[in-house]
Amino acid sequence: MNEYPRFFGDSLQSHYPVIASEIALALRHQQTQIELVASENIVSPAVLEAQGAVLANRYAEGIRCCAASMSIASRHLRSIA
């Protein structure tokens, strides 16, 4: 009955591999480097999981291109647009 069978199963990697790669690089950087920026925080995996939970659907615009709002990959957006 689901008209969009892949909608709930597709990953960021399958649609935006460059952005997924940049996120993975940022995670590795955060895990191995010390950032001395007072306004930045490192959150636990539980917080990251909660922020990406279905509760975020309430505020999502539903636009597939909203990945552009991820500042972590903004330097690559021009190359994949």
C-alpha positions in Angstrom: 0.0 0.0 0.0 3.0 2.3 0.4 3.3 4.5 -2.7 6.8 5.5 -1.8 8.5 2.2 -0.7 12.0 3.7 -0.7 11.2 7.0 1.0 11.5 5.5 4.6 14.4 3.3 3.8 16.8 5.2 1.6 19.9 6.6 3.2 21.8 9.9 2.8 24.6 7.9 1.3 22.3 6.7 -1.5 21.1 10.1 -2.5 23.9 12.4 -1.5 27.2 10.4 -1.3 29.4 13.6 -1.2 27.5 15.0 1.8 27.5 11.6 3.6 31.3 11.5 3.0 31.8 15.0 4.4 29.7 14.1 7.5 31.8 11.0 8.1 35.0 13.1 7.7 33.7 15.7 10.2 32.9 13.0 12.7 36.4 11.6 12.4 37.8 15.1 12.8 35.7 15.7 15.9 36.8 12.4 17.4 40.5 13.0 16.8 41.1 16.8 17.1 40.5 19.4 19.8 38.5 22.3 18.6 39.0 25.4 20.7 35.9 27.3 19.8 33.8 28.4 22.8 30.5 28.4 20.9 30.8 24.8 19.7 29.8 21.7 21.6 30.3 18.0 21.0 27.2 16.0 21.8 26.7 12.4 22.7 25.6 9.8 20.1 22.3 9.7 22.0 21.7 13.4 21.3 22.6 13.0 17.7 20.2 10.0 17.4 17.4 12.0 19.0 18.0 15.0 16.7 17.6 12.7 13.7 14.6 10.9 15.1 11.1 10.9 13.6 10.3 13.8 15.9 12.3 16.0 13.5 9.6 15.3 10.8 7.4 17.8 12.4 9.7 20.6 11.4 11.0 19.2 8.1 10.0 21.1 5.0 9.8 17.9 3.0 12.0 19.3 0.3 14.6 16.7 -0.9 17.1 19.5 -1.4 17.0 20.5 2.3 20.3 18.7 2.8 21.7 22.0 1.6 21.0 23.4 5.1 23.8 21.1 6.4 26.6 23.7 6.8 29.0 20.9 7.3 28.9 20.1 3.5 28.2 23.6 2.2 31.6 23.8 0.4 30.6 20.9 -1.8 27.0 21.8 -2.6 28.0 23.7 -5.8 29.7 20.6 -7.1 26.6 18.4 -6.8 23.9 20.8 -7.7 
